[in-house]
Amino acid sequence: MARTPSRSASGLRALLRDERFWQIALQVILVVVVGAVFSYLFGNLTSNMARSGIAFGFGFLKNPASFAVGEDLIGYTAQDSYTKVIQTGIVNSLRLVAAGVITATIVGIAAGVASFSDNWLVHKISRVYVGLVRNVPLLLQLFFWYFAVFLAAPRRENQIVFPSSENAWMVINNNNVNLIGPGLPNEVWVGLMLVALSMLLFGLLWRAMSTFREGRFAAGLSGWISRIGNAALIAGVLVVNYYLLFSNSAEDRLFFKGGVLALFTNPAGLWIVALVVMAIAFFVLWRLRLKAMMDAGQDGKPFLIGMIVLAIAAVAIVIFAFNWTPPTVTEGGGVTGGMEISTRYAAALTGLTFYTGAFIAEIVRAGIQSVSRGQWEAARSVGLSNGQAMQLVVFPQSLRVIIPPLNSEFANLAKNSSLAFAVGYPDLYSVANTTFNQTGRPIEVFLVMMATYLTLNLLISLNMNQLNNAVQFKER
């Protein structure tokens, strides 16, 4: 009489044949192996540091830094701690990255669209710019802009004034560049950057909350792990955003006023809040007008009038409420008023802008070429000019091809900003380099740098991926 297998043996065989079990098991094994490797490496590191009489830790960040920083927006002095000087470097890096993303996108889109221009000269300038800049290393370009352009500018006694001394819009000397600009205090500029960073984090929060709302979880153990991970992510983002937006004390090791407090406690900041509210209202009116035109066949004129009123009010606020002042040339070559930026910052921003813009131009050109020729012909058949066809028909369709590689270029710009130290700009890498040279703590300092750049790039990637999903064609 044949023996029948036991129920436990049959259950084990069924479990081993289950593909879902192996998917989870392999992931658990991988996590254990990676954890064991990092545990071994960290133990080896701490033992080597102990033999040298050094204990791993970040307590040294409380000590006075004792070195000056050429540019800062949070009131750093040489008597402050290493924590504050590193935060100064982070703010300086964010200032460079944020401006670089905006200017590189503008230059890249302009050069990419210009490559399709019917004007021979415009087309050739675009092609020469892209071919030249893309094939020269960024570090050499930064040296060029700093030493050959900005540092080679005349001294203050013979500075360049455009268009005239009586009506100056821009003043350039070998120390600073003064432009017509808003008279916003440093606190408001930092607050704007913190709010922008918080919005990137809100993108992460929105994705996690959408996952819960739509119930996009796998069955079994992996689904519960995903639920716990998303819940922890939501809690972490809320805590971080609280400190970024509402911090008001140096006791929490954040030496700046939170973004919301900085904006709501300053008159110029209140006008910026008003602009944000108006932008949200404009977007709502635009959506309502689009819905009225598509669903009800109406012209949407009341919504259009509201949008025009909001646009006029926003322009008036920008012009009259931000205390725009031109640079004023004084006797002896001095300059007062306007928005002053150092030649170091100007060289770093210019180099990053034109270098990244050249790659963005090729991405834009490829995206436009991906739109079929029939779309051009259809646009012309209804009487649209080349410019109108590009703006209303072709370019919106090309975004689904443009945005994915644009994600990589923005991330590259954030990482390439660390080269700004080569021209003397005190970004995160520059102040961190001085910090570990003085403290002899390269491991801890490099961990802070790696965490900062990793977080920034992950936030850029996440939000660009969400934007990419929004512009993709939706199948019905």
GULUM-852947 format. One record per residue: x, y, z of N, C-alpha, C in turn; residue in three letters. Coordinates in steps of 0.1 Angstrom, whole numbers, plus 5000, padded with zeros to 4 digits. Example, Ala and Ser with C-alpha at 12.3 -4.5 7.8 and 13.67 -1.06 7.14 Angstrom:
% residues 2
513249435078512349555078513249675078Ala
512849785071513749895071512950005079Ser
END
This chain:
% residues 476
500949885000500050005000500950125000Met
500750224990501550334989501250435000Ala
502350505005502150605015501850735009Arg
500850805014500450935009501251045017Thr
501751145010502551245016501751325026Pro
502451365037501751435047501251575042Ser
500251625050499651755046500651865047Arg
501551865057502651965058503651965046Ser
503951845042504951835031504251885018Ala
502951855016502251905004502252055004Ser
501952115016501852255017503252325014Gly
504352255019505652315016505952305001Leu
505652194995505852194980505052294973Arg
503852314977503052414970503552554972Ala
504052584985504652714987505952734979Leu
506752624978507952644970507752664955Leu
506552614951506252634936505452764934Arg
505152834944504452964943505353074939Asp
505153134927505953244922505953364931Glu
504853394937504753514946505653494958Arg
505753364964506553344975508053374972Phe
508553334960509953354956510153504954Trp
509153574948509353714946509653784959Gln
508853754970509053814983510253764989Ile
510553634989511653574995512953634990Ala
513053644977514353694971514553844975Leu
513453924976513654064980514154064995Gln
513553975003513953975017515453935018Val
515853835011517253785011518153895006Ile
517753974996518554084991518754185001Leu
517654225008517654325019518654275030Val
518554155034519354095044520854105040Val
521154065028522554065023523054205022Val
522354295017522754435016522954495030Val
522054465039522254515053523454455060Gly
523754325057524954265063526154325057Ala
526254355044527454415038527654555044Val
526554635045526754765051527154765065Phe
526554665073526954645087528454615088Ser
528954525080530354485080531254605077Tyr
530854685066531654795062531654905073Leu
530454925079530455035089531254985102Phe
531154855105531954805116533454825114Gly
533854795102535254805098535654955099Asn
534755045094535055185095535255235109Leu
534255195118534355245131535555195139Thr
535955065136537055005143538355075138Ser
538455105125539655185120539755325126Asn
538555385127538555525133538955515148Met
538455405155538755395169540255375171Ala
540955295162542455285163543155415161Arg
542555505154543155635152542755735163Ser
541955695172541455785183540355865179Gly
539555835169538455915164537155825166Ile
536155885172534855825173533855875163Ala
533255785155532255825145531155895152Phe
530756015146529656085151529656225145Gly
528556295148528356435142528456545153Phe
528956505164528956605175529856725172Gly
530856705163531756815159531056935152Phe
529856905147529157005140528657125149Leu
528757105162528357205172529557305174Lys
530757265170531957355173531957475163Asn
532557585168532657695159533457665146Pro
532957715135533657685122534857765120Ala
534857895125536057975124536658005110Ser
535758005101536158055087535058125081Phe
535358225073534358315067533858255053Ala
532658295050532058255037531758385029Val
532158385017531958505009530558545006Gly
529658455005528258485002527358395011Glu
526358465017525358385025524158465026Asp
523058395028521658455029521058435043Leu
521758365052521158335065521958395076Ile
522858495073523458565084524558495091Gly
525358415084526458335090527658425093Tyr
528358395104529558465108530558355111Thr
531858395112532958295114532858235128Ala
532058295137531958245151530858135152Gln
530058125141528958025142529457885140Asp
528557785142528957645142529057585128Ser
529657465127529757405114528357365109Tyr
527457345117526057315113525557435105Thr
525757555109525257675102526057695089Lys
527357675089528057695077527657595066Val
527357465070526957375060525557405055Ile
524657455064523357505059523557625050Gln
524457705052524757815043525157765030Thr
526057665029526457605017525257535009Gly
524357475017523157415011522257525005Ile
522057625012521257735006521857794994Val
523157814994523857864982523757774970Asn
523857644973523657544962522257544957Ser
521257554966519857564961519657684953Leu
520257794957520157924950520657914936Arg
521757844934522357824921521557724913Leu
521157614919520357514911519057564907Val
518257634916516957684912517057784900Ala
517957874901518157974890518657904878Ala
519557804879520057734867518957654860Gly
518057594867517057514861516157604852Val
515857724858514957824851515657874838Ile
516857924840517557984829518057884818Thr
518457764822518857664813517657614805Ala
516457604811515257564804514857674793Thr
514957794797514657904787515657904776Ile
516957894778517957894768517757764759Val
517557654765517457534758516257524749Gly
515057574754513857574745514057674734Ile
514657784737514857884726515757834716Ala
516857774720517757714710517257594702Ala
516457514709515857404702514757444692Gly
513957544696512957584686513657664675Val
514757734678515457814667516057724657Ala
516257594660516857504650515857474639Ser
514557514641513557494630513157624624Phe
513957724627513657864621513857864606Ser
513057944599513257964585514358064582Asp
514758134593515858234591517158154592Asn
517958174581519158104580520158134591Trp
520258264595521258304605520858244619Leu
519558254622519058204635519358054636Val
519057984625519157834625520657804627His
521557874620523057834621523557874635Lys
523157984640523558024654523157914664Ile
521957864663521557754672522357634670Ser
522657594658523457474655524857484660Arg
525457604658526857624662526957624677Val
525957694684525957694698525857554704Tyr
524957474700524857344705526057254702Val
526557264690527757184687528957224694Gly
529157354697530357394704530257374719Leu
529157404725529057404740529057264745Val
528357174738528157034742529556964742Arg
530457004734531656924733532856984740Asn
532657084749533657144757533357114772Val
534257064779533957024793533457144801Pro
532557114810531957214818532957294827Leu
533957224832534857294841535657394833Leu
536057364820536657464812535757584809Leu
534557554807533557664804533457754817Gln
533457694828533357784841534557864842Leu
535757814839536957894839536958004829Phe
536357974817536258074807535458194812Phe
534258154817533358264821533858344832Trp
534558274841535058354853536258434850Tyr
537358364844538658434842538658524830Phe
538058474819538158544806536958644804Ala
535858634812534758724810534558814822Val
534158754833533758844844534958894852Phe
535958814855537158864862537958964853Leu
537758944840538559034831537759164829Ala
536559184835535859314833536659424840Ala
536459544836537159664842536959674857Pro
537859744864537659774878536459874880Arg
536159904892535059984895535260124889Arg
536560174888536760304883536360314868Glu
536460204861536160204847535060104843Asn
534160074852533159974851532259994839Gln
531659884834530759894822529359924827Ile
528860034821527460074825526560074813Val
525460004814524559994802523160034806Phe
522460124798522960184786523760314789Pro
523460384801524160504804524260524819Ser
525160614824525260634838523960694844Ser
523260774836522060844842520860744842Glu
520860644834519760554833520360404832Asn
520960364842521660234842520760124845Ala
520860014836520059894838521059784843Trp
522259794839523259684843524659754845Met
525259714856526659764858527559644861Val
528659634854529559524855530959564858Ile
531459514869532959534871533459394876Asn
534759394879535359264882535059204896Asn
534159274903533759224916532259184916Asn
531459264910530059234911529359274898Asn
528159214897527259254886525959304892Val
525559434889524359494895523359504884Asn
522159454886521059454877519859524883Leu
518859564874517559604879516959484886Ile
516559504898515959384905515059424916Gly
514259334921513359364933514159374946Pro
513659464954514359484967513859394978Gly
514059264976513559164985514659134995Leu
514359125008515459095018515858945016Pro
517058915022517558775021516558675027Asn
515858715038514958625045513858585035Glu
513358675026512358635017512858545006Val
514058575001514658484991514858344997Trp
515358335009515458195015514058135017Val
513058215021511758165022511158105009Gly
511458174998510958124985511657994982Leu
512957984984513557854981513057744990Met
512757775003512257665012510857625007Leu
510057725003508657684998508757604986Val
509657634976509857554964510357414968Ala
511257404977511657274981510557194988Leu
509757264996508557195002507557154992Ser
507457224981506557184970507057054963Met
508357044962508856914957508556804966Leu
508656824979508356724989506856694989Leu
505956794986504556774985504256684973Phe
505056684963504856594952505056444956Gly
506056424965506256294971505056254980Leu
504556354988503456324996502156294988Leu
501956364977500756344969500756204963Trp
501956164959502056024953501755924963Arg
502255934975501955834985500455834989Ala
499855954990498455964994497555904982Met
498055924970497255874959497255724958Ser
498455664963498555524963497555464973Thr
497355534985496355484995494955504989Phe
494755624983493355654979492955554968Arg
493855514959493455434948493655284951Glu
494255254963494455114967495355034958Gly
496455094954497355024945498354944953Arg
497954844959498754764967498654614963Phe
499754544963499754404960499154324971Ala
498754204968498154114979499254054987Ala
498954025000499853955008500854045015Gly
502053985019503054055027503554175020Leu
503854165007504454275000503554395000Ser
502154375000501254485000501254555014Gly
501454475025501454535038502754615040Trp
503854565034505154635035505054765027Ile
504354765016504154885008503354985016Ser
502254935022501455025030502255095042Arg
503055015049503855065060504855165054Ile
505455135043506455225037505855355033Gly
504655355027503955485023503455565035Asn
503055495045502555565057503755635064Ala
504955565065506155625070506655745061Ala
506455725048506855835039505955955041Leu
504655935043503756055046504156125059Ile
504356045069504756105082506056175081Ala
507056125074508356185073508256315065Gly
507556315054507356445046506656545054Val
505656515062504956615070505956675081Leu
506756595087507656645097508756735091Val
509356695079510356775073509756905068Val
508556895062507957025057507557115069Asn
507257055080506957145092508157225095Tyr
509357165096510557235099510957335088Tyr
510757295075511157385064510257505064Leu
508957495067507957595066507757675079Leu
507957615090507557685103508657695113Phe
509857655110510957665119511257815123Ser
511357845136511657975140512657985152Asn
513457885153514357885164515657805161Ser
516857865165518057795163518257675171Ala
517357655181517557535189517257405182Glu
516557415171516257295163517357275152Asp
518457345153519657335144519357385130Arg
518157455128517857515115518057665117Leu
519057725110519457865113518757955102Phe
517557935100516758015091515258015095Phe
514558125092513158125095512458045085Lys
511457965089510657875080510057955068Gly
509857895057509357955045508058035047Gly
507057975053505758035056505958155065Val
506758145076506958255085507758365078Leu
508658335070509458435063508558515054Ala
507658455047506758525038505658605045Leu
505058545055503958605062504358715071Phe
505658725075506058825084506858945077Thr
506758945064507459045056506459105046Asn
506359235044505359295034505659235020Pro
506859225015507159175002506659025001Ala
506858955012506458815013504958805012Gly
504258895018502758885016502258905002Leu
502958994995502659014981502958884973Trp
503958814976504258684970503158584973Ile
502758584985501658494988500358524980Val
500158654979498958704970499158654956Ala
500358654951500658614937500358454936Leu
500758384946500558244946499058214946Val
498258284954496758264955496158304941Val
496658404935496158444922496458344911Met
497658284912498058184902497158064904Ala
496758024916495857914918494457944912Ile
494058074915492758114910492758114894Ala
493858164889493958164874493858024868Phe
494557924875494457784870493057734871Phe
492357764882490957714884490057774873Val
490157904870489357964860489657904846Leu
490957874843491357814831490657674829Trp
490757594840490057464839488557474837Arg
487957574844486457594843486157634829Leu
486957724823486657774809486857664799Arg
487857584801488057464792486957364793Leu
486457344805485357254807484057304801Lys
483757434803482657504797482657494781Ala
483857514776483957504761483857364756Met
484357264763484357134758483057064761Met
482457084772481257004776479957074772Asp
479957204775478657274772478657354759Ala
479757364752479857434740479757584741Gly
480057634753480057784756481357844752Gln
481357974751482558044747483558074759Asp
482958054771483858074783484258214785Gly
483558314780484058454780484058504795Lys
483158474804483258524817484558474824Pro
484858354822486158294828487358364822Phe
487258394809488458464802488658604808Leu
487558674810487658804816488258804830Ile
487858704838488458684851489958654850Gly
490358574840491758544839492558664835Met
491958744826492658874822492858964834Ile
491758974842491859064853492959014863Val
492958884865494058834874495458854869Leu
495558834856496858864849497359004851Ala
496459104848496759244850497159274864Ile
496359224874496659244888498059184892Ala
498359074887499659004890500759094884Ala
500659134872501659224866501859344874Val
500759404878500859534886501559504900Ala
501259394906501959364919503459344916Ile
503859274906505259244903505959374900Val
505359474893505959594890506059694901Ile
504959704909504859814918505159774933Phe
504959644936504959604950506359554955Ala
507259524945508559464949509659554949Phe
509359684949510459794950511559764941Asn
511259754928512259744918513159874917Trp
514459854918515359964918516459944908Thr
516860034900517960024891519260044898Pro
520359994894521660034900522060174898Pro
522560244908522860384907524360394908Thr
525060464898526460474898526860604907Val
527760584916528160694925529560734921Thr
529960844926531360894923532460804928Glu
533460784921534560694924534360554919Gly
533260534912533060394907532160304915Gly
531560354926530660274934529360254928Gly
528660154932527260124928526360094940Val
525160154940524260134950522860094943Thr
522060024951520759984946520859864936Gly
519659824932519659714922519859584929Gly
519859474921520159344926521659314923Met
522359284934523859264932524159114934Glu
524859074924525358934924526858934922Ile
527558844928529058834927529458784913Ser
530658814909531158754896531258604897Thr
531558554910531658404911530258344908Arg
529258394914527958344912527558354897Tyr
527758474892527458504878528158404868Ala
529458374871530158284862529658144863Ala
529358094876528857964878527457944871Ala
526558044873525258034867525258044852Leu
526158134847526258144832526758014826Thr
527857954832528357834827527357714827Gly
526657694839525657594840524557614830Leu
524157744829522957774820523257734805Thr
524357774800524657754786525057604783Phe
525757544793526157404791524957314791Tyr
524057324802522857244802521857284792Thr
521857414788520857454778521157394765Gly
522457364761522857304749522257164748Ala
522257084759521756954759520156954758Phe
519657054766518157074765517757104751Ile
518457184744518157224730518057104721Ala
518957004723518856884715517656794719Glu
517356794732516156724736514856784730Ile
514856924730513656984724513556964709Val
514756964703514756944688514256804685Arg
514656704693514256564691512756544694Ala
512256614704510856614707509956664696Gly
510456784691509656844680509656754667Ile
510856694665510856604653510056484655Gln
509756444667508956324669507456344665Ser
507056474664505656504660505556484645Val
504556414641504456384626504356504618Ser
504756494606504656614596503256644593Arg
502356554595500956584592500356684602Gly
500956694614500456794624500756934619Gln
501956944614502357074608501357114597Trp
501157024588500257044576498857074580Glu
498357004591497057034596496957174602Ala
497957214609497957344615497957454604Ala
498757434594498857534583497557534575Arg
496857424575495657414567494457494573Ser
494557524586493557604593494057754594Val
495157784588495557924587496557964598Gly
497157874605498157904615499457924609Leu
500258024614501558054609502457944615Ser
503757954611504757854617504857874632Asn
504957994636505058024651503857974658Gly
502658004653501457954660501357804660Gln
501757744649501657594648502657534658Ala
503757594660504757544670504157564684Met
503657674687503157704700501957634704Gln
500957614695499657564698499457414695Leu
500257364685499957224681501157134683Val
502357174678503457084678504157074691Val
504457184698505257184710504457114721Phe
503157134723502457064734502556914732Pro
502456864719502556724717503956664719Gln
504956754717506356704719506756684733Ser
505956734743506356734757506456584762Leu
505656494756505756354761507056294757Arg
507756344747509156304744510156384751Val
509956514754510956604759511156574774Ile
510056554782510156554796511056444802Ile
510956324797511856214803513356244803Pro
513856284791515356314792515556454799Pro
514556534799514756664806514956644821Leu
514356534826514556494840516056474843Asn
516656394834518156364836518956494835Ser
518656584826519356714825519256794838Glu
518056804844517956884856518756814867Phe
518756684868519556614878521056634875Ala
521456634863522856664860523256804864Asn
522356894862522657034866522857044881Leu
521956974888522056984903523456924907Ala
523856814901525156754905526356834900Lys
526156894888527256974882527457104890Asn
526457144897526657274905527757264915Ser
528157134919529257124928530557164922Ser
530657184909531857234902532057384904Leu
531057454910531157594912532257634921Ala
532657544930533757574939535057614931Phe
535157564919536357594911536557734908Ala
535357814908535457954905535258034918Val
535357964930535358034942533958054948Gly
532857994942531558014948531357924960Tyr
530957974971530857894983529557804984Pro
529557704975528457614976528657504986Asp
527757404986527857304997529257234996Leu
529657194984530957124983532057204988Tyr
532057334985533157424989533257435004Ser
532157465011532157475026532457345032Val
531957235026532157105032533657065031Ala
534257105020535657075018536557145028Asn
536257265031536957335042536657275056Thr
535357235057534957175070535757045073Thr
535856955064536556825067538056845067Phe
538556945060540056975062540357025076Asn
539457105082539657155095539357055106Gln
538356975104537956885115538556745114Thr
539056715102539556575100538456475101Gly
537256515096536056425096535456405082Arg
536256355073535756345059534556255058Pro
534556145065533456045064532056115067Ile
531956175079530756235083530356345073Glu
531256435069530956545060530556495046Val
531256395041530856345028529456275029Phe
529156215040527756155041526756265041Leu
526956375047526056495046525856535032Val
527056555025526956595011526156495002Met
526556365004525856264996524356264998Met
523956275011522556275014521856395008Ala
522456515008521856635003521656624988Thr
522756584981522556574966521656464962Tyr
521656344969520756234966519356284969Leu
519056344980517656394982517156484972Thr
518056584968517656684958517356614945Leu
518156524940517956464927516756364927Asn
516556294939515356214939514056294939Leu
514056414945512956494945512656554931Leu
513756584924513656634910513056524901Ile
513656404903513256294894511756254897Ser
511356254910509956214913508956314907Leu
509256444909508256544904508256544888Asn
509456524882509456524867508756404862Met
508756294869508056174865506556194866Asn
506156264876504656294878504256394866Gln
505056484863504756574852504756494839Leu
505656404837505656314825504356234824Asn
503856184835502556114835501456204831Asn
501456324835500456424832500356454817Ala
501456454810501456494796501356374786Val
501356254791501256144782499856124777Gln
499756064765498456044759497655944767Phe
496455974770495555894777494655814768Lys
494755684769493955594761492555584767Glu
491555594758490155584763489655444762Arg
END
